């Protein structure tokens, strides 16, 4: 394997670890890794929407984590392979794969989570396009810093 793929593979592994660990909060707060296997999952669970809890801070935090995780994966992969289109396709397929795989680990794989993951991929794609159009990160951060400078001091 070429060394340029190592960050992508490691980040993908982190996503798999987080999404398939039996108890996300135990992983997050106590660094406990625990897997429970179910050999015959109910694939209709992918289509459940009744467990969406937008009023729960934990739920919203997890969904923001989904979007950020896959956005970062997109940025790493797009930079590594040099193709935004291929990175979008691979990351989207990986998002579906992780949700499908969760069904085998007593987790709640959901198509709604795939859509959130793809939303994160899309936001990262748009953000990277904006940064590139502005001349790179240095230029963007320079513009942000300039916006904090008082107009009277110029």
N, C-alpha and C positions, 0 to 999 in steps of 0.2 A: 504494500500500500504506500502511496506517495504521502510524504509527511504533510503536505498541504491539506490533506483531508482530515487530519487528526482533530482539529477543533470542531469540525462538523460532526464527526463520529462521536466525540466525547459529549457534545451538546445533545445529540440525538439520544445517547445513552442516558444522560441526565433526565431528559423528557420521559423516556421509557420507565426509568426508575420511579420518578414522581407520579406518573399516571397509573402505574400498576401496583404500587405499594398499597397494602390493604388499608392503612389508616394514614391519610394525607397529613392530618394534624400531628400525629405522632412522629412522622417523618420530619415535618417542618420544625416542631418545637423540641422534640427529644431525640431527633436523629435516629429513630427506630425504623429499621427496614424489616418488613414482614410481608410475605406473599402467601396468599391462599388460592389454591388452584381449583377451578371448576371445569371438568372435562366436557360437560354437555351444557353450555349456556343457552339461555333463551334469547335468540337473536332479535326477537321483537322488542327487547329492551332498548335497542338503538333508537326506537321511535317514540319513547316516552317523553312527554313534555310536562307532565303534571308535577314534576319535582323542581321546576324552575322557581327559584325563590329570590326575586330581585330585592326584597326587603331585608335579606340576610347579608350582613357585612362579610361573613365568611364565604358565602356563595359568590358574591360579587368579587371578592379578593381572588378566589380561585379562578374565576372566569377571566379576570384581568391577567392573571398568571398564565392562563392558556394563551391568550393573545400575545403577550410579551414573549413567551417561550418560543412560539412559532414565528414571531417576527424576527427574533434574534437568529433562529435557525435559517430563515430566509436570507438574512443579511450575510451570515457566514457562508452559506452555500452559494449564493449569487456571486460573492467575491471569489470563492474558490473555483467555480466552474466558468465564470465569466459570462453567464447567460441568465438574465432575469426570468425569461419565459420558462426555461427548464427548471430553475429554482422554484418558481411558483408551482409548477406541476409536481415536482418531487416532494416539496413540503406539504402540498395539499393531500397527496397520496399518503404521506407519512401521518398526517393528521387523522385521516380515515383509519389507517392501520392501527394507530394507538387506541382509538376509541373501540374498534373491533376487538383488539387484543384485551382490553379491559374486561370484556365480558367473560374471559377465561380466568380472570384474577379476582373474581367477586367484587368488581368495581362497576360503576355505572357508566358504561360506554353509551354516548348519546350522539345522534346526528347533530343536535343543537350545538354540542361542543365542537364538532367538526366545523360548523359554520363560524363559530367564534374564533377558532384557530385560523381559518381562512381569512377572517376579518383582520386578524393580527398580521398575517402574511401580506395582505393587501396594504394595510397601513404602513408597514415597513417598506414595501415596494414604493409607495407614493413618497414617503419620507426620504428614501434614498435618492429618488428622482429629483426631489426638491433640493436636497443638499448638493447633488451633482450639478444641477442647473445654476446654483449660486456660487459655484467655484470650489466646493469642498467644505469640510468641517470647519477649517480655520476661518474661512470667509463667513460662514453662518454664525459661528460663535463671536466673530468680530462685530457683525451686525447686531447680534443680541446685546453685546457689551455696549455698543454705541447707543442703543436705545435706552440704557440706564443713565447715560451721561446727561446732566442737566443742560438744557438748551442755552441757559444764560452763561454757562462757563465756556462756551465755544467762541 
